[in-house]
Amino acid sequence: MTIRYTLTRVGVLMSPQPGNELEAEGVLNPASGHTPDGELYLLPRLVAAGNVSRVGLAWVELQDGVPVGVEREGVVLAPDEGWERGKNNAGVEDPRVTFVPSLGLHVMTYVAYGPLGPKPALAISSNLREWRRLGPLHFEYQPLLDTDLNLFPNKDAVFFPRPVSGPDGAPSYAMLHRPMWDLGWFREGEGVHLPAGVTDDRPGIWVSFTPVHAVEKDVRNLTHLRHHRLVAMPEYPFEKLKIGAGPAPVWTPEGWLVIHHGVTGEQPKGFDPTTQRVIYSAGALLLDLDNVTKVLDRTSEPLLVPETDDERIGTVANVVFPTAVERVGEVRYVFYGMADAKIGVARLDRV
């Protein structure tokens, strides 16, 4: 089996607006969705001075069915809660939005950059404009892992759009995420703590589940996840340092298509992107429809690498960071961060 998909650049969709203080350090890594009236929107990460991030809302202009520009409609999420702000940092970052038809809701995962670094959190909306926070995610203790996932920084969380079978056989909502095992950021000298059975300390893609029946009782149970499983680790040269999930997985007859990012190069410890000397590229995984912990296939070469000036020059050089995918008519488009400064769009084709 081979992954029969390609990404073809369409162009730059959104750049920082001159004079807009909320975008002084870039617009990047958007989520996306359609409003009830069918209009396509982006929810970009807006970065103000001091690396303070908010989530904006921008209507996508289409020309002959192709995204060509945006009209801004303000901010829908800001670091207003205490767990989204530290003494020297604050932010609601890198949103991923999945529309879940069985819930009739858009489910947003985002990174709350609070007192203990980046932690995943959740919000829901019926219209993309008003969002209700459900709070930080909670990972149920799993004795076989011999660790508590809540201790660790975590990013790149995104939900599947429909229920799948959990490891216990129960219909479940599933979420991909990427824990990071080095606790030296929190306590000097603490170092790496790996779960039982994991021997590679590089960040990889995990999946966790919450049963459908629990969410039907109370949607807040989406934040309570269990049955944590490792899905994929870095395997090929373009993802030598780490991998992480991108947009919401796309159902295809062959399997769940997961567009992901792979990172190679040198990355010093910590979360300061300006110290990185890395290359972020886009690849893809194909997961089994009945068992999303099983990788059927993956790309050995990236689908998209930083090549244009907009992808090579910016806040962080050499970054292609896919975070959203949407269908327009019969065509799917992937939206991605460009060098942590702008937003690009690429066409996703099956070949």
TIZA-315365 format. One line per field, with one value per residue (C-alpha): x, y, z; residue in three letters; residue number from 1. Coordinates in steps of 0.2 Angstrom, whole numbers, plus 2048, in hexadecimal, padded with zeros to 3 digits. Each point is the difference from the previous one (the first is absolute). Layout:
% residues N
X	(X | ...) $
Y	(Y | ...) $
Z	(Z | ...) $
res	(ala | ...) $
n	(NUM | ...) $
//
This chain:
% residues 351
X	(800 | 806 | 7F8 | 7F9 | 7FF | 80A | 800 | 802 | 802 | 7F3 | 807 | 801 | 7EF | 803 | 80E | 802 | 7F6 | 80A | 7FD | 7F6 | 808 | 7F8 | 809 | 811 | 80A | 7F6 | 7F0 | 802 | 7FA | 7EE | 7F1 | 7F1 | 7ED | 7F0 | 7F3 | 7EE | 7FD | 80E | 80D | 812 | 80A | 811 | 804 | 812 | 80D | 803 | 811 | 802 | 810 | 808 | 7FA | 7EE | 7F4 | 7ED | 7F5 | 7F8 | 7F1 | 802 | 7F4 | 808 | 7FE | 7FE | 803 | 7FA | 7FF | 812 | 805 | 808 | 7FF | 7F8 | 7F5 | 804 | 7F1 | 809 | 806 | 7F6 | 80C | 80D | 80B | 7F3 | 801 | 80D | 806 | 803 | 80C | 811 | 80A | 80B | 7F5 | 7EE | 7F7 | 7F2 | 80A | 7FF | 7ED | 7FA | 7ED | 7F7 | 7ED | 7F8 | 7EF | 7FA | 802 | 7FB | 80F | 811 | 80D | 80F | 810 | 80D | 810 | 7FE | 811 | 7FE | 80B | 806 | 803 | 7F6 | 7F1 | 7F1 | 7EF | 7EF | 7F2 | 7F0 | 7F4 | 7F1 | 804 | 813 | 7FD | 7FB | 80B | 7FD | 810 | 7FF | 811 | 811 | 800 | 802 | 809 | 7FA | 80D | 805 | 80A | 808 | 809 | 807 | 7FE | 7F4 | 7FE | 7F9 | 812 | 806 | 7FF | 7F6 | 7FB | 7F8 | 7F0 | 7F2 | 7F0 | 7F9 | 7F0 | 7F6 | 800 | 80C | 803 | 80A | 80C | 7F3 | 7F4 | 7F5 | 7FA | 80B | 806 | 812 | 80E | 811 | 80D | 813 | 807 | 812 | 809 | 80E | 7FB | 810 | 7F6 | 7F7 | 80D | 812 | 809 | 7F0 | 803 | 7F6 | 7F3 | 7FA | 7F0 | 802 | 804 | 806 | 813 | 801 | 7FF | 7FB | 7EE | 7F4 | 7EE | 7F5 | 7ED | 7F4 | 7ED | 7F0 | 7F1 | 7F1 | 7F4 | 809 | 800 | 7ED | 7FD | 80B | 80A | 80D | 806 | 809 | 80E | 802 | 80A | 806 | 808 | 80F | 80A | 80F | 7FC | 810 | 811 | 80D | 806 | 806 | 80E | 7F4 | 7F8 | 810 | 7FD | 7ED | 7EF | 7EF | 7EF | 7F9 | 7EE | 7F2 | 801 | 7F7 | 7F6 | 804 | 7FC | 812 | 801 | 801 | 80B | 80A | 80B | 80E | 810 | 811 | 80F | 812 | 810 | 805 | 7F4 | 807 | 7F6 | 7F2 | 7F2 | 808 | 7FE | 80D | 80E | 7FB | 809 | 7F4 | 7F6 | 7ED | 7F8 | 7EF | 7FE | 7F1 | 7FB | 7F2 | 7F8 | 7F4 | 7EE | 7FB | 810 | 807 | 80F | 806 | 80A | 7FD | 80C | 80A | 80A | 812 | 803 | 7F7 | 7F1 | 805 | 811 | 805 | 805 | 7F8 | 807 | 7F0 | 803 | 813 | 801 | 7F6 | 7FE | 807 | 809 | 7FB | 7EF | 7F1 | 7F4 | 7EF | 7F2 | 7EF | 7F8 | 7EF | 7F6 | 7FA | 7F5 | 809 | 811 | 809 | 80C | 80D | 804 | 811 | 80C | 80E | 810 | 7F5 | 7FC | 7F2 | 7F3 | 801 | 7F4 | 803 | 7F5 | 7FE | 7FE | 7FE | 80B) $
Y	(800 | 812 | 810 | 807 | 812 | 810 | 812 | 80E | 812 | 80C | 810 | 80B | 802 | 80B | 80C | 80B | 810 | 810 | 80A | 7F2 | 7FD | 7EF | 7FA | 809 | 7EF | 7F6 | 7F7 | 7ED | 7EE | 803 | 7F5 | 800 | 7FC | 804 | 80A | 7FA | 80A | 7F7 | 80E | 7FB | 808 | 7FF | 802 | 806 | 801 | 813 | 804 | 811 | 807 | 7F5 | 7F0 | 802 | 7F6 | 801 | 7F7 | 80B | 7FD | 804 | 7FD | 7F8 | 808 | 7F3 | 804 | 7F2 | 7F5 | 803 | 809 | 810 | 80C | 804 | 80D | 801 | 800 | 802 | 7F4 | 7F1 | 7FA | 809 | 7FB | 806 | 7F1 | 7FE | 7EF | 809 | 80C | 7FF | 80E | 802 | 7F8 | 7FF | 7F9 | 7F5 | 7F8 | 7F5 | 7FC | 7F1 | 7FF | 7F0 | 801 | 7F1 | 7FD | 7F4 | 80E | 80E | 809 | 807 | 7F9 | 80B | 7F9 | 80E | 802 | 80A | 807 | 802 | 800 | 7EE | 802 | 7FA | 7F5 | 7FB | 807 | 7FF | 80C | 7FD | 80A | 7FE | 80F | 803 | 811 | 7FC | 7F4 | 7F7 | 7FA | 7EF | 802 | 7F7 | 7EE | 7F3 | 7EF | 7F2 | 7F7 | 7F0 | 7F4 | 7F7 | 810 | 803 | 812 | 80E | 809 | 80F | 804 | 803 | 80F | 7FA | 808 | 7FB | 7FA | 7FD | 7F6 | 7F3 | 806 | 7F1 | 7F2 | 7F2 | 7F0 | 802 | 7F3 | 7F9 | 7FE | 80F | 80D | 80F | 811 | 7FF | 80E | 800 | 809 | 802 | 7FF | 806 | 7F6 | 80C | 808 | 80A | 80F | 7FF | 7FB | 801 | 7F0 | 7F6 | 7FA | 7F3 | 7F5 | 7F3 | 7F5 | 7EE | 7F7 | 810 | 800 | 80F | 811 | 809 | 807 | 7F6 | 7FF | 7F8 | 7FD | 800 | 7FD | 805 | 7F5 | 806 | 7FC | 80B | 80F | 7FD | 803 | 80F | 808 | 805 | 7EE | 803 | 807 | 7F0 | 7F4 | 7EE | 7F1 | 809 | 7F8 | 804 | 801 | 805 | 806 | 809 | 7F4 | 809 | 80D | 80F | 7FC | 7FB | 80B | 7FE | 7FF | 807 | 7FF | 80E | 803 | 7F5 | 7EE | 7FE | 7F0 | 7F8 | 7EE | 7FB | 806 | 810 | 80C | 80A | 80F | 802 | 80A | 7F9 | 809 | 7FE | 80B | 806 | 806 | 806 | 7FC | 80B | 809 | 80F | 7FE | 80D | 7F4 | 7F2 | 7FB | 7F4 | 7FC | 7FC | 7F6 | 7F9 | 7ED | 7F4 | 7F0 | 7F4 | 7F8 | 7F1 | 805 | 7F3 | 802 | 812 | 7FA | 7F6 | 809 | 7F8 | 80B | 810 | 80B | 7FD | 811 | 810 | 806 | 813 | 807 | 812 | 807 | 811 | 810 | 801 | 7EE | 803 | 811 | 806 | 7FF | 7EE | 7FC | 7F1 | 7FB | 7F8 | 7FC | 7F9 | 802 | 801 | 7F7 | 804 | 7FB | 80D | 7F8 | 7F0 | 806 | 800 | 80D | 800 | 810 | 801 | 80C | 807 | 804 | 804 | 810 | 7FD | 7F4 | 7F6 | 7F5 | 7F0 | 7F5 | 7EE | 7F4 | 7ED | 7F9) $
Z	(800 | 7FC | 806 | 7F0 | 805 | 7FB | 806 | 7F3 | 805 | 7FC | 809 | 80F | 808 | 80F | 805 | 80F | 7FE | 801 | 810 | 808 | 811 | 803 | 7F0 | 804 | 800 | 7F3 | 7FB | 7FF | 803 | 7FD | 804 | 7F4 | 7FF | 7F7 | 808 | 800 | 7F0 | 7F7 | 800 | 803 | 80E | 806 | 813 | 7FF | 80E | 802 | 809 | 809 | 806 | 80E | 7F7 | 807 | 7F6 | 7FD | 7F4 | 7F3 | 7F3 | 7EE | 7F1 | 7F2 | 7EF | 7F1 | 7EE | 7F5 | 80F | 804 | 811 | 7FB | 80F | 811 | 809 | 813 | 80C | 810 | 80F | 806 | 80E | 80A | 80F | 80D | 80C | 80D | 7F9 | 7EF | 808 | 809 | 808 | 7F0 | 7F3 | 7FA | 7F1 | 7F8 | 7F2 | 7F0 | 800 | 7F7 | 7FD | 7FC | 7FB | 808 | 7F8 | 80E | 80C | 7F5 | 806 | 7FB | 80C | 802 | 808 | 804 | 80A | 810 | 803 | 813 | 80F | 7FD | 7ED | 7F2 | 805 | 7F5 | 803 | 7F8 | 7FA | 7F7 | 7F4 | 7F5 | 7F5 | 801 | 807 | 812 | 809 | 811 | 809 | 807 | 809 | 7FF | 7FA | 80E | 7FC | 80B | 809 | 7F7 | 80B | 7F2 | 7FB | 811 | 7FE | 800 | 7EF | 809 | 806 | 7EE | 7F4 | 7F1 | 7EF | 7EF | 807 | 7F4 | 800 | 7F3 | 7F8 | 804 | 80E | 7FE | 809 | 810 | 806 | 80B | 7F2 | 805 | 7F4 | 804 | 7FB | 7FD | 801 | 7F9 | 80A | 803 | 812 | 803 | 80D | 806 | 811 | 801 | 7FA | 811 | 80C | 7FC | 7FF | 800 | 7EE | 7F5 | 808 | 7F3 | 802 | 803 | 7F0 | 7F7 | 7FC | 7F4 | 808 | 7F0 | 7FF | 7F6 | 7FD | 80D | 801 | 80E | 801 | 809 | 7FF | 7F6 | 80E | 80C | 7F4 | 7FD | 812 | 802 | 7F2 | 80C | 801 | 7EF | 80C | 809 | 7F5 | 803 | 7F8 | 7FA | 7F2 | 7F6 | 7ED | 7F7 | 804 | 7F4 | 7F3 | 7F1 | 7FD | 7FE | 812 | 809 | 80F | 803 | 7F8 | 804 | 7F9 | 7F6 | 7F9 | 806 | 7F8 | 7F0 | 7FD | 7F0 | 7F9 | 803 | 812 | 80B | 7F7 | 80C | 7F9 | 80D | 802 | 801 | 807 | 7FD | 804 | 811 | 80E | 810 | 810 | 805 | 7F6 | 7F9 | 7ED | 7FC | 806 | 7F4 | 7F1 | 7F9 | 7F0 | 802 | 7F2 | 7FC | 7FF | 801 | 80A | 7FC | 80F | 800 | 800 | 80D | 80B | 800 | 80A | 7F0 | 7F3 | 7EF | 7F6 | 801 | 7F5 | 7FF | 7F8 | 804 | 7F6 | 803 | 805 | 803 | 7EF | 7FE | 808 | 80B | 806 | 802 | 808 | 80F | 813 | 7FF | 7F0 | 7F5 | 806 | 7F8 | 80D | 7FB | 80C | 7F6 | 7F2 | 7F8 | 7F1 | 7F4 | 7F3 | 7FB | 804 | 811 | 806 | 80D | 80A | 808 | 809 | 7F6 | 80A | 80F | 7F8 | 7F2 | 7FB | 7F0 | 7F7 | 7F6 | 7F5 | 806 | 7F2 | 7FE | 7F2) $
res	(met | thr | ile | arg | tyr | thr | leu | thr | arg | val | gly | val | leu | met | ser | pro | gln | pro | gly | asn | glu | leu | glu | ala | glu | gly | val | leu | asn | pro | ala | ser | gly | his | thr | pro | asp | gly | glu | leu | tyr | leu | leu | pro | arg | leu | val | ala | ala | gly | asn | val | ser | arg | val | gly | leu | ala | trp | val | glu | leu | gln | asp | gly | val | pro | val | gly | val | glu | arg | glu | gly | val | val | leu | ala | pro | asp | glu | gly | trp | glu | arg | gly | lys | asn | asn | ala | gly | val | glu | asp | pro | arg | val | thr | phe | val | pro | ser | leu | gly | leu | his | val | met | thr | tyr | val | ala | tyr | gly | pro | leu | gly | pro | lys | pro | ala | leu | ala | ile | ser | ser | asn | leu | arg | glu | trp | arg | arg | leu | gly | pro | leu | his | phe | glu | tyr | gln | pro | leu | leu | asp | thr | asp | leu | asn | leu | phe | pro | asn | lys | asp | ala | val | phe | phe | pro | arg | pro | val | ser | gly | pro | asp | gly | ala | pro | ser | tyr | ala | met | leu | his | arg | pro | met | trp | asp | leu | gly | trp | phe | arg | glu | gly | glu | gly | val | his | leu | pro | ala | gly | val | thr | asp | asp | arg | pro | gly | ile | trp | val | ser | phe | thr | pro | val | his | ala | val | glu | lys | asp | val | arg | asn | leu | thr | his | leu | arg | his | his | arg | leu | val | ala | met | pro | glu | tyr | pro | phe | glu | lys | leu | lys | ile | gly | ala | gly | pro | ala | pro | val | trp | thr | pro | glu | gly | trp | leu | val | ile | his | his | gly | val | thr | gly | glu | gln | pro | lys | gly | phe | asp | pro | thr | thr | gln | arg | val | ile | tyr | ser | ala | gly | ala | leu | leu | leu | asp | leu | asp | asn | val | thr | lys | val | leu | asp | arg | thr | ser | glu | pro | leu | leu | val | pro | glu | thr | asp | asp | glu | arg | ile | gly | thr | val | ala | asn | val | val | phe | pro | thr | ala | val | glu | arg | val | gly | glu | val | arg | tyr | val | phe | tyr | gly | met | ala | asp | ala | lys | ile | gly | val | ala | arg | leu | asp | arg | val) $
n	(1 | 2 | 3 | 4 | 5 | 6 | 7 | 8 | 9 | 10 | 11 | 12 | 13 | 14 | 15 | 16 | 17 | 18 | 19 | 20 | 21 | 22 | 23 | 24 | 25 | 26 | 27 | 28 | 29 | 30 | 31 | 32 | 33 | 34 | 35 | 36 | 37 | 38 | 39 | 40 | 41 | 42 | 43 | 44 | 45 | 46 | 47 | 48 | 49 | 50 | 51 | 52 | 53 | 54 | 55 | 56 | 57 | 58 | 59 | 60 | 61 | 62 | 63 | 64 | 65 | 66 | 67 | 68 | 69 | 70 | 71 | 72 | 73 | 74 | 75 | 76 | 77 | 78 | 79 | 80 | 81 | 82 | 83 | 84 | 85 | 86 | 87 | 88 | 89 | 90 | 91 | 92 | 93 | 94 | 95 | 96 | 97 | 98 | 99 | 100 | 101 | 102 | 103 | 104 | 105 | 106 | 107 | 108 | 109 | 110 | 111 | 112 | 113 | 114 | 115 | 116 | 117 | 118 | 119 | 120 | 121 | 122 | 123 | 124 | 125 | 126 | 127 | 128 | 129 | 130 | 131 | 132 | 133 | 134 | 135 | 136 | 137 | 138 | 139 | 140 | 141 | 142 | 143 | 144 | 145 | 146 | 147 | 148 | 149 | 150 | 151 | 152 | 153 | 154 | 155 | 156 | 157 | 158 | 159 | 160 | 161 | 162 | 163 | 164 | 165 | 166 | 167 | 168 | 169 | 170 | 171 | 172 | 173 | 174 | 175 | 176 | 177 | 178 | 179 | 180 | 181 | 182 | 183 | 184 | 185 | 186 | 187 | 188 | 189 | 190 | 191 | 192 | 193 | 194 | 195 | 196 | 197 | 198 | 199 | 200 | 201 | 202 | 203 | 204 | 205 | 206 | 207 | 208 | 209 | 210 | 211 | 212 | 213 | 214 | 215 | 216 | 217 | 218 | 219 | 220 | 221 | 222 | 223 | 224 | 225 | 226 | 227 | 228 | 229 | 230 | 231 | 232 | 233 | 234 | 235 | 236 | 237 | 238 | 239 | 240 | 241 | 242 | 243 | 244 | 245 | 246 | 247 | 248 | 249 | 250 | 251 | 252 | 253 | 254 | 255 | 256 | 257 | 258 | 259 | 260 | 261 | 262 | 263 | 264 | 265 | 266 | 267 | 268 | 269 | 270 | 271 | 272 | 273 | 274 | 275 | 276 | 277 | 278 | 279 | 280 | 281 | 282 | 283 | 284 | 285 | 286 | 287 | 288 | 289 | 290 | 291 | 292 | 293 | 294 | 295 | 296 | 297 | 298 | 299 | 300 | 301 | 302 | 303 | 304 | 305 | 306 | 307 | 308 | 309 | 310 | 311 | 312 | 313 | 314 | 315 | 316 | 317 | 318 | 319 | 320 | 321 | 322 | 323 | 324 | 325 | 326 | 327 | 328 | 329 | 330 | 331 | 332 | 333 | 334 | 335 | 336 | 337 | 338 | 339 | 340 | 341 | 342 | 343 | 344 | 345 | 346 | 347 | 348 | 349 | 350 | 351) $
//
